[in-house]
Structure formats: structure tokens, C-alpha cells
């Protein structure tokens, strides 16, 4: 009899724990809420819905959100390029990487556009794993323009200007992306200020590219980018 009573009490307690845990996880557990790096519209259900459109680019969910955020911005060209409309005619693979392991010279870089054989890659620094998806979207709009083994001052000027314009678009649509504690957001806001200082031309972005020590050995022009 005592055993039966004990078992009934344990079953009742288990049911209560399951109910309270279910309530807690459903309402308060941060694992069940939208990550801080996503705008509110990107709920788990919505992300699940859009995932089939973007899963070929990589395994990280934040890339799917970032690419989706490029809709209705000047970054649509870059979005389409990443999805396969590029020189390789295949989706560009995106990964977070320790860029210093590729080459020590890249340790401080934010991202790299990379060609390996006939495949294209975009490597984003591990430092930006927690960056707002909108900032990652702006960065991707830049890197998607690097589709071959050639680079130039003109190409970087165009890519940095694209990044600034897309970030400006993103902030108009998703102002919550402007999380200034993020180092990537600081980069984007710096580019945005240069764009605005030049009255939405590349005037000051071009000067910044020319003064960048990482570009000192680049030629003036590269295929597809023949105007500074």
C-alpha cells in the first residue's frame, strides 16, 4: 500500500514538473525566443520556412536570415550571386573561420572572398558570429562581388560602396540591426558615415580604400571593374 501511494505521489510530481518546465521553456527560455541578432519577423517558424531557399550556401542559420534581409535592398545582385548567379554558376559557400589560420596576414580581416578550383567561398571572421544578421548581410553584399582570383582598387571601392549602401538600406528596414556594441556594426557605421560625407557617392570611400595598407599592392583595375 505504501509503495502504491509513493508511486502515485511520484507520478503526480512528475506531471507537475513536466507542466511547469513546459510553461517555462515555452514562455521564458531564451533558447525558444528569437536570437538578439535577428529582427523580430525572423521567428523560428519563419526561418524554418525560408531555410530551403538558402541551405545550399552553408550550415549557419544566420546566413539564411542575412540573405533574406537583402531583399528590397541594393544588395539583391549580391544575394543572387551567392545563390548561384555568379561566374561559377554554383552557390557560394559561406563559413565562419579563423582567418588567421588561412594566413597570418588575414588575422585582422573581417571577411574574405575566396576561389578554390571552380568553387567560390566567403569566409567571415569568427569574431562576428554574434553580429546582427543585418550587418552580416551588408558584409556579404561586399564579398559576393569578389568572384575570381583578381582584385583591384576599383573593385574594392565598388565593393565597399555597395556594403555602405546596403547597410543604409538595412537600417531603414530593420533599424534594430544598429547594435553598436558589435564590432561589425561599428565597421558598417564607419562606412555609412563615409558614404554620407560624400553625399552618397564613393568619394570618401575611395580615399579610404586608397589609404588602406592592405591594398597597397593592388592594381588600379581588374576584370569587370575598370573605373575608379
BATI-922932 format. One record per residue (C-alpha): residue number from 1; x, y, z. Coordinates in nm, 3 decimals, padded with zeros to 5 digits, always signed. Layout:
BEGIN
+-----+---------+---------+---------+
|   n |       x |       y |       z |
+-----+---------+---------+---------+
| NUM |       X |       Y |       Z |
...
+-----+---------+---------+---------+
# end
This chain:
BEGIN
+-----+---------+---------+---------+
|   n |       x |       y |       z |
+-----+---------+---------+---------+
|   1 | +00.000 | +00.000 | +00.000 |
|   2 | +00.279 | +00.244 | +00.094 |
|   3 | +00.459 | +00.166 | -00.232 |
|   4 | +00.145 | +00.241 | -00.432 |
|   5 | +00.097 | +00.573 | -00.251 |
|   6 | +00.461 | +00.660 | -00.309 |
|   7 | +00.433 | +00.580 | -00.681 |
|   8 | +00.116 | +00.791 | -00.714 |
|   9 | +00.291 | +01.083 | -00.549 |
|  10 | +00.592 | +01.048 | -00.780 |
|  11 | +00.368 | +01.035 | -01.088 |
|  12 | +00.183 | +01.346 | -00.974 |
|  13 | +00.512 | +01.526 | -00.906 |
|  14 | +00.650 | +01.426 | -01.248 |
|  15 | +00.339 | +01.557 | -01.418 |
|  16 | +00.370 | +01.885 | -01.232 |
|  17 | +00.738 | +01.920 | -01.326 |
|  18 | +00.663 | +01.848 | -01.692 |
|  19 | +00.387 | +02.109 | -01.691 |
|  20 | +00.600 | +02.379 | -01.524 |
|  21 | +00.905 | +02.307 | -01.737 |
|  22 | +00.692 | +02.317 | -02.049 |
|  23 | +00.550 | +02.651 | -01.945 |
|  24 | +00.893 | +02.789 | -01.865 |
|  25 | +01.055 | +02.682 | -02.189 |
|  26 | +00.762 | +02.798 | -02.395 |
|  27 | +00.746 | +03.143 | -02.242 |
|  28 | +01.078 | +03.237 | -02.085 |
|  29 | +01.366 | +03.020 | -02.203 |
|  30 | +01.588 | +03.232 | -02.429 |
|  31 | +01.657 | +02.925 | -02.644 |
|  32 | +01.297 | +02.941 | -02.759 |
|  33 | +01.297 | +03.311 | -02.842 |
|  34 | +01.436 | +03.493 | -03.144 |
|  35 | +01.813 | +03.549 | -03.106 |
|  36 | +01.914 | +03.911 | -03.049 |
|  37 | +02.087 | +03.917 | -03.385 |
|  38 | +01.763 | +03.866 | -03.580 |
|  39 | +01.484 | +04.118 | -03.645 |
|  40 | +01.154 | +04.023 | -03.480 |
|  41 | +00.997 | +03.889 | -03.801 |
|  42 | +01.252 | +03.607 | -03.812 |
|  43 | +01.080 | +03.370 | -03.575 |
|  44 | +01.186 | +03.001 | -03.562 |
|  45 | +00.882 | +02.917 | -03.773 |
|  46 | +00.966 | +03.178 | -04.036 |
|  47 | +01.330 | +03.071 | -04.050 |
|  48 | +01.222 | +02.710 | -04.099 |
|  49 | +01.004 | +02.827 | -04.388 |
|  50 | +01.287 | +03.012 | -04.569 |
|  51 | +01.565 | +02.761 | -04.498 |
|  52 | +01.511 | +02.552 | -04.816 |
|  53 | +01.586 | +02.865 | -05.022 |
|  54 | +01.928 | +02.916 | -04.865 |
|  55 | +02.055 | +02.588 | -04.719 |
|  56 | +02.297 | +02.527 | -05.008 |
|  57 | +02.517 | +02.821 | -04.903 |
|  58 | +02.615 | +02.677 | -04.565 |
|  59 | +02.505 | +02.537 | -04.234 |
|  60 | +02.471 | +02.852 | -04.022 |
|  61 | +02.116 | +02.979 | -03.982 |
|  62 | +02.227 | +03.341 | -03.952 |
|  63 | +02.337 | +03.333 | -04.317 |
|  64 | +01.984 | +03.238 | -04.424 |
|  65 | +01.845 | +03.533 | -04.232 |
|  66 | +02.113 | +03.769 | -04.367 |
|  67 | +02.045 | +03.667 | -04.728 |
|  68 | +01.672 | +03.704 | -04.677 |
|  69 | +01.727 | +04.054 | -04.536 |
|  70 | +01.897 | +04.156 | -04.861 |
|  71 | +01.559 | +04.151 | -05.032 |
|  72 | +01.437 | +04.502 | -05.114 |
|  73 | +01.789 | +04.644 | -05.082 |
|  74 | +02.062 | +04.733 | -05.331 |
|  75 | +02.219 | +04.402 | -05.228 |
|  76 | +01.985 | +04.190 | -05.443 |
|  77 | +02.262 | +04.146 | -05.701 |
|  78 | +02.491 | +04.005 | -05.430 |
|  79 | +02.213 | +03.785 | -05.290 |
|  80 | +02.151 | +03.634 | -05.632 |
|  81 | +02.524 | +03.590 | -05.685 |
|  82 | +02.554 | +03.395 | -05.360 |
|  83 | +02.261 | +03.177 | -05.459 |
|  84 | +02.433 | +03.076 | -05.783 |
|  85 | +02.413 | +03.360 | -06.035 |
|  86 | +02.789 | +03.408 | -06.042 |
|  87 | +03.092 | +03.314 | -06.253 |
|  88 | +03.097 | +02.960 | -06.110 |
|  89 | +02.722 | +02.912 | -06.166 |
|  90 | +02.707 | +02.743 | -05.824 |
|  91 | +02.603 | +02.873 | -05.479 |
|  92 | +02.883 | +03.048 | -05.295 |
|  93 | +02.965 | +02.861 | -04.975 |
|  94 | +02.972 | +03.077 | -04.660 |
|  95 | +03.155 | +02.983 | -04.340 |
|  96 | +03.274 | +03.138 | -04.016 |
|  97 | +03.650 | +03.085 | -03.996 |
|  98 | +03.957 | +03.181 | -03.800 |
|  99 | +04.105 | +03.378 | -04.088 |
| 100 | +04.449 | +03.383 | -03.928 |
| 101 | +04.471 | +03.008 | -03.983 |
| 102 | +04.444 | +03.063 | -04.358 |
| 103 | +04.720 | +03.322 | -04.349 |
| 104 | +04.855 | +03.531 | -04.062 |
| 105 | +04.807 | +03.839 | -04.275 |
| 106 | +04.430 | +03.779 | -04.265 |
| 107 | +04.401 | +03.758 | -03.885 |
| 108 | +04.253 | +04.107 | -03.854 |
| 109 | +04.032 | +04.085 | -04.165 |
| 110 | +03.654 | +04.080 | -04.124 |
| 111 | +03.592 | +03.853 | -04.424 |
| 112 | +03.747 | +03.707 | -04.737 |
| 113 | +03.614 | +03.624 | -05.079 |
| 114 | +03.793 | +03.306 | -05.189 |
| 115 | +03.818 | +03.096 | -05.503 |
| 116 | +03.921 | +02.730 | -05.480 |
| 117 | +03.922 | +02.549 | -05.811 |
| 118 | +03.588 | +02.626 | -05.970 |
| 119 | +03.413 | +02.695 | -05.639 |
| 120 | +03.362 | +03.027 | -05.460 |
| 121 | +03.365 | +03.081 | -05.084 |
| 122 | +03.305 | +03.363 | -04.842 |
| 123 | +03.487 | +03.325 | -04.511 |
| 124 | +03.369 | +03.551 | -04.228 |
| 125 | +03.580 | +03.601 | -03.918 |
| 126 | +03.473 | +03.402 | -03.612 |
| 127 | +03.467 | +03.735 | -03.426 |
| 128 | +03.138 | +03.815 | -03.596 |
| 129 | +02.940 | +03.501 | -03.510 |
| 130 | +02.716 | +03.704 | -03.278 |
| 131 | +02.685 | +04.011 | -03.503 |
| 132 | +02.337 | +04.124 | -03.607 |
| 133 | +02.223 | +03.946 | -03.921 |
| 134 | +02.175 | +04.284 | -04.090 |
| 135 | +02.544 | +04.368 | -04.050 |
| 136 | +02.638 | +04.025 | -04.186 |
| 137 | +02.404 | +04.091 | -04.480 |
| 138 | +02.589 | +04.414 | -04.561 |
| 139 | +02.924 | +04.235 | -04.538 |
| 140 | +02.801 | +03.958 | -04.767 |
| 141 | +02.690 | +04.215 | -05.025 |
| 142 | +03.055 | +04.325 | -05.042 |
| 143 | +03.221 | +03.983 | -05.052 |
| 144 | +02.985 | +03.841 | -05.315 |
| 145 | +03.138 | +04.083 | -05.567 |
| 146 | +03.476 | +03.905 | -05.547 |
| 147 | +03.421 | +03.616 | -05.787 |
| 148 | +03.764 | +03.549 | -05.936 |
| 149 | +04.132 | +03.545 | -05.843 |
| 150 | +04.177 | +03.908 | -05.947 |
| 151 | +04.126 | +04.215 | -05.733 |
| 152 | +04.189 | +04.586 | -05.767 |
| 153 | +04.142 | +04.924 | -05.607 |
| 154 | +03.842 | +04.982 | -05.833 |
| 155 | +03.685 | +04.651 | -05.727 |
| 156 | +03.736 | +04.721 | -05.356 |
| 157 | +03.597 | +05.072 | -05.397 |
| 158 | +03.286 | +04.933 | -05.561 |
| 159 | +03.250 | +04.657 | -05.300 |
| 160 | +03.293 | +04.891 | -05.002 |
| 161 | +03.044 | +05.134 | -05.152 |
| 162 | +02.795 | +04.852 | -05.207 |
| 163 | +02.838 | +04.749 | -04.844 |
| 164 | +02.772 | +05.103 | -04.720 |
| 165 | +02.463 | +05.147 | -04.939 |
| 166 | +02.320 | +04.811 | -04.831 |
| 167 | +02.380 | +04.889 | -04.464 |
| 168 | +02.197 | +05.219 | -04.512 |
| 169 | +01.907 | +05.025 | -04.669 |
| 170 | +01.909 | +04.767 | -04.390 |
| 171 | +01.883 | +05.033 | -04.120 |
| 172 | +01.580 | +05.186 | -04.289 |
| 173 | +01.401 | +04.849 | -04.298 |
| 174 | +01.541 | +04.693 | -03.978 |
| 175 | +01.664 | +04.976 | -03.750 |
| 176 | +01.707 | +04.727 | -03.464 |
| 177 | +02.015 | +04.598 | -03.651 |
| 178 | +02.214 | +04.900 | -03.531 |
| 179 | +02.359 | +04.726 | -03.224 |
| 180 | +02.660 | +04.946 | -03.167 |
| 181 | +02.836 | +04.708 | -02.928 |
| 182 | +02.910 | +04.480 | -03.224 |
| 183 | +03.247 | +04.536 | -03.390 |
| 184 | +03.093 | +04.455 | -03.728 |
| 185 | +02.823 | +04.719 | -03.675 |
| 186 | +03.099 | +04.969 | -03.594 |
| 187 | +03.258 | +04.886 | -03.929 |
| 188 | +02.928 | +04.931 | -04.110 |
| 189 | +02.854 | +05.261 | -03.940 |
| 190 | +03.201 | +05.389 | -04.034 |
| 191 | +03.132 | +05.309 | -04.400 |
| 192 | +02.788 | +05.467 | -04.377 |
| 193 | +02.941 | +05.790 | -04.245 |
| 194 | +03.188 | +05.797 | -04.534 |
| 195 | +02.900 | +05.745 | -04.778 |
| 196 | +02.701 | +06.030 | -04.623 |
| 197 | +03.006 | +06.256 | -04.606 |
| 198 | +03.044 | +06.209 | -04.981 |
| 199 | +02.677 | +06.292 | -05.039 |
| 200 | +02.606 | +05.926 | -05.119 |
| 201 | +02.891 | +05.897 | -05.367 |
| 202 | +03.210 | +05.690 | -05.332 |
| 203 | +03.428 | +05.999 | -05.290 |
| 204 | +03.547 | +05.931 | -04.933 |
| 205 | +03.517 | +05.554 | -04.950 |
| 206 | +03.758 | +05.563 | -05.246 |
| 207 | +04.003 | +05.768 | -05.038 |
| 208 | +03.979 | +05.513 | -04.756 |
| 209 | +04.048 | +05.229 | -04.998 |
| 210 | +04.348 | +05.411 | -05.145 |
| 211 | +04.491 | +05.465 | -04.796 |
| 212 | +04.433 | +05.106 | -04.679 |
| 213 | +04.772 | +04.940 | -04.631 |
| 214 | +04.619 | +04.601 | -04.709 |
| 215 | +04.553 | +04.717 | -05.065 |
| 216 | +04.888 | +04.883 | -05.135 |
| 217 | +04.993 | +04.617 | -05.388 |
| 218 | +04.663 | +04.601 | -05.575 |
| 219 | +04.642 | +04.719 | -05.937 |
| 220 | +04.408 | +05.003 | -06.022 |
| 221 | +04.168 | +04.786 | -06.220 |
| 222 | +04.054 | +04.424 | -06.255 |
| 223 | +03.815 | +04.239 | -06.492 |
| 224 | +03.471 | +04.398 | -06.468 |
| 225 | +03.599 | +04.691 | -06.263 |
| 226 | +03.771 | +04.937 | -06.492 |
| 227 | +03.666 | +05.270 | -06.346 |
| 228 | +03.772 | +05.448 | -06.029 |
+-----+---------+---------+---------+
# end
